[in-house]
Amino acid sequence: MTDPSGLVAAQTQRHASLDPLLPPTTVPDRGDMLVATLARGTQVAGLLDIRTERGRRVWALTPLLGDHGGEGMEAVLRALRARLDRTPVPADSVCTLAWPSLDADCTRPLLDHGLVPVLALGVRVGATPRNPSGAASVAVRRSSSRDAGAVARLVRRAEPSQRCSSLVPKSFLDGTSPGSEWMAESGSRTGEPLAGMMRLGEAHRRTPGFASLLPEGNWGWIVRLLVDPRKRGRGVGGALVAAAHDVFARRGLERSLTWYSPLDSPAAAFWHRQGYRPLWTVWQCEPASALR
Ligand SMILES: CC(C)(COP(=O)(O)OP(=O)(O)OC[C@H]1O[C@@H](n2cnc3c(N)ncnc32)[C@H](O)[C@@H]1OP(=O)(O)O)[C@@H](O)C(=O)NCCC(=O)NCCS
């Protein structure tokens, strides 16, 4: 197959009918085309970009299934497995692909081939009522250089229980992500008033990592959110997110997003409660050779 434009157009249409927030399908400008033939002779494809990221071999697949769902995904993953059989794969490697979260038809083949849903891009569109449990005693303010020590202590305290960070690919939790830092303070007898922190940024199609994921326009981005483990379940996280939405609204941003792990049930429950729902799910298999 030399020209996948028919598949791209049909896939764009299928995705739009699944979820109106999905952007048109785009084909990365580099990679090898994998082609698979379905039972009735129709062809589907996938663009495979094999690259090295932070010393790790990444096999990134962009499925081009046209208007086919699970049957197309099954065929393309089989073609990917056949391709892996022909190439030596290092132990430090990963297969990765992003797929619309609402495409339930593809879940079975993805799981059957050994891929795991490690990450979701959660989106919130328009105003949702302020979290009713947002604690009135929580004050949210922009952090300053004087807060650096307290923020570092909070991150250290939260780290062991931050399951999210062990599940989410490092590139998505990059400490160098852009944005402004905010902190939540609550009354405390421990002498440590810092209850939580968040980093806020803005994202659009030209932001690295978002090119094929977002429709046109600017999005408020909750880059990082962390609540002191001793102060969870008391409305601190909800107060921080409500403050983030206020910041975004003042900047004219009606839509916001965040990365979270669907495998971290408490975090997923929290984000859904804040009005976020998954747009894309990132599926991965580590090492790449474990793909079935
Ligand atoms: C996720 C996190 C930010 C939540 O902060 P929090 O201060 O405990 O959350 P809140 O008390 O404000 O809860 C807000 C809402 O989420 C729900 N929620 C929070 N934690 C939950 C849990 N473990 N299970 C189910 N629901 C939960 C609350 O019930 C509440 O809903 P309500 O309005 O009906 O009462 C916090 O647990 C945390 O820092 N976790 C580790 C880091 C992390 O996962 N960050 C997110 C990146 S993936």
The ligand as an SDF file (V2000), in Angstrom:
LIG
                    3D

 48 50  0  0  0  0  0  0  0  0999 V2000
   -5.7040   11.9900   43.6280 C   0  0  0  0  0  0  0  0  0  0  0  0
   -5.5190   13.0660   44.7170 C   0  0  0  0  0  0  0  0  0  0  0  0
   -4.9370   14.3260   44.0870 C   0  0  0  0  0  0  0  0  0  0  0  0
   -6.8890   13.3750   45.3460 C   0  0  0  0  0  0  0  0  0  0  0  0
   -6.7380   14.4220   46.3170 O   0  0  0  0  0  0  0  0  0  0  0  0
   -7.6630   14.4700   47.6290 P   0  0  0  0  0  0  0  0  0  0  0  0
   -7.3770   15.7280   48.3530 O   0  0  0  0  0  0  0  0  0  0  0  0
   -7.5210   13.2050   48.3700 O   0  0  0  0  0  0  0  0  0  0  0  0
   -9.1260   14.4960   46.9640 O   0  0  0  0  0  0  0  0  0  0  0  0
  -10.4360   15.2050   47.5560 P   0  0  0  0  0  0  0  0  0  0  0  0
  -10.5170   14.9280   49.0380 O   0  0  0  0  0  0  0  0  0  0  0  0
  -10.4770   16.6370   47.1620 O   0  0  0  0  0  0  0  0  0  0  0  0
  -11.5850   14.4090   46.8110 O   0  0  0  0  0  0  0  0  0  0  0  0
  -12.3450   15.0020   45.7580 C   0  0  0  0  0  0  0  0  0  0  0  0
  -13.3180   13.9870   45.2440 C   0  0  0  0  0  0  0  0  0  0  0  0
  -12.6350   12.8490   44.6940 O   0  0  0  0  0  0  0  0  0  0  0  0
  -13.0520   11.6600   45.3590 C   0  0  0  0  0  0  0  0  0  0  0  0
  -11.8980   10.8490   45.7110 N   0  0  0  0  0  0  0  0  0  0  0  0
  -10.6960   11.2460   46.1670 C   0  0  0  0  0  0  0  0  0  0  0  0
   -9.9010   10.1980   46.4450 N   0  0  0  0  0  0  0  0  0  0  0  0
  -10.6500    9.0960   46.1530 C   0  0  0  0  0  0  0  0  0  0  0  0
  -10.4190    7.7060   46.2790 C   0  0  0  0  0  0  0  0  0  0  0  0
   -9.2640    7.2150   46.7700 N   0  0  0  0  0  0  0  0  0  0  0  0
  -11.3940    6.8650   45.8850 N   0  0  0  0  0  0  0  0  0  0  0  0
  -12.5830    7.3320   45.4380 C   0  0  0  0  0  0  0  0  0  0  0  0
  -12.8780    8.6530   45.3440 N   0  0  0  0  0  0  0  0  0  0  0  0
  -11.9200    9.5130   45.6950 C   0  0  0  0  0  0  0  0  0  0  0  0
  -13.6420   12.1280   46.6800 C   0  0  0  0  0  0  0  0  0  0  0  0
  -14.6460   11.2240   47.1100 O   0  0  0  0  0  0  0  0  0  0  0  0
  -14.2040   13.4620   46.3750 C   0  0  0  0  0  0  0  0  0  0  0  0
  -15.4950   13.3000   45.8640 O   0  0  0  0  0  0  0  0  0  0  0  0
  -16.7700   13.9810   46.6050 P   0  0  0  0  0  0  0  0  0  0  0  0
  -16.7700   15.3630   46.0500 O   0  0  0  0  0  0  0  0  0  0  0  0
  -17.8940   13.1410   46.1870 O   0  0  0  0  0  0  0  0  0  0  0  0
  -16.5010   13.9290   48.0720 O   0  0  0  0  0  0  0  0  0  0  0  0
   -4.5900   12.5500   45.8590 C   0  0  0  0  0  0  0  0  0  0  0  0
   -5.1050   11.3420   46.3340 O   0  0  0  0  0  0  0  0  0  0  0  0
   -3.1510   12.3570   45.4510 C   0  0  0  0  0  0  0  0  0  0  0  0
   -2.3180   13.2680   45.5660 O   0  0  0  0  0  0  0  0  0  0  0  0
   -2.7920   11.1360   44.9900 N   0  0  0  0  0  0  0  0  0  0  0  0
   -1.4230   10.8000   44.5930 C   0  0  0  0  0  0  0  0  0  0  0  0
   -0.9660   11.5480   43.3540 C   0  0  0  0  0  0  0  0  0  0  0  0
   -1.9100   11.3810   42.2020 C   0  0  0  0  0  0  0  0  0  0  0  0
   -2.4930   10.3270   41.9760 O   0  0  0  0  0  0  0  0  0  0  0  0
   -2.0670   12.4790   41.4470 N   0  0  0  0  0  0  0  0  0  0  0  0
   -2.9020   12.4880   40.2600 C   0  0  0  0  0  0  0  0  0  0  0  0
   -2.0420   12.2640   39.0320 C   0  0  0  0  0  0  0  0  0  0  0  0
   -2.4900   10.7890   38.1450 S   0  0  0  0  0  0  0  0  0  0  0  0
  1  2  1  0
  2  3  1  0
  2  4  1  0
  2 36  1  0
  4  5  1  0
  5  6  1  0
  6  7  2  0
  6  8  1  0
  6  9  1  0
  9 10  1  0
 10 11  2  0
 10 12  1  0
 10 13  1  0
 13 14  1  0
 14 15  1  0
 15 16  1  0
 15 30  1  0
 16 17  1  0
 17 18  1  0
 17 28  1  0
 18 19  1  0
 18 27  1  0
 19 20  2  0
 20 21  1  0
 21 22  1  0
 21 27  2  0
 22 23  1  0
 22 24  2  0
 24 25  1  0
 25 26  2  0
 26 27  1  0
 28 29  1  0
 28 30  1  0
 30 31  1  0
 31 32  1  0
 32 33  2  0
 32 34  1  0
 32 35  1  0
 36 37  1  0
 36 38  1  0
 38 39  2  0
 38 40  1  0
 40 41  1  0
 41 42  1  0
 42 43  1  0
 43 44  2  0
 43 45  1  0
 45 46  1  0
 46 47  1  0
 47 48  1  0
M  END
$$$$
